[in-house]
Amino acid sequence: MSTPSKLASLAMLQALSNYLDQGGPNASLVFYDDVKPESVNIAVNDSAKLLTLTFPKPCLSSIEADYVELQPSNAGVVVKAGTPIWARLFNAAGDAVVDVDVGDSADITFDNHVFVVGASIKLDAIYLSPI
């Protein structure tokens, strides 16, 4: 597969942020503690859900020279104790968009790797970078 230019990649990321806003009230990012499915087309194991974060509309905060920044997430409450392994991003209509790895040297990292039931968590900085 060919790699698009940085400007084209940024335009695609901007389009992705617009896609996240389509549909219902908010896009969401759901964290799980089990094995990441091979595809977003595979249903998730709801018993592995740890936390759901939602995004304000519009999701897009800014377009920079090297990345697209999303708005900070709303705070979510941890519903199950555990260590997040992966997360699935859903658009506002509830359609699965992408699965990402969570942990050290992954797509998403946290200061504290273990979620505690009842803890309030949010993402202050969300950057989407071109490949």
Secondary structure as UniProt FT lines:
FT   HELIX           6..21
FT   STRAND          28..32
FT   TURN            40..41
FT   HELIX           46..48
FT   STRAND          49..54
FT   STRAND          60..63
FT   STRAND          68..70
FT   STRAND          76..77
FT   STRAND          86..90
FT   TURN            92..93
FT   STRAND          96..102
FT   TURN            104..105
FT   TURN            117..118
FT   STRAND          120..121
FT   STRAND          126..128
//
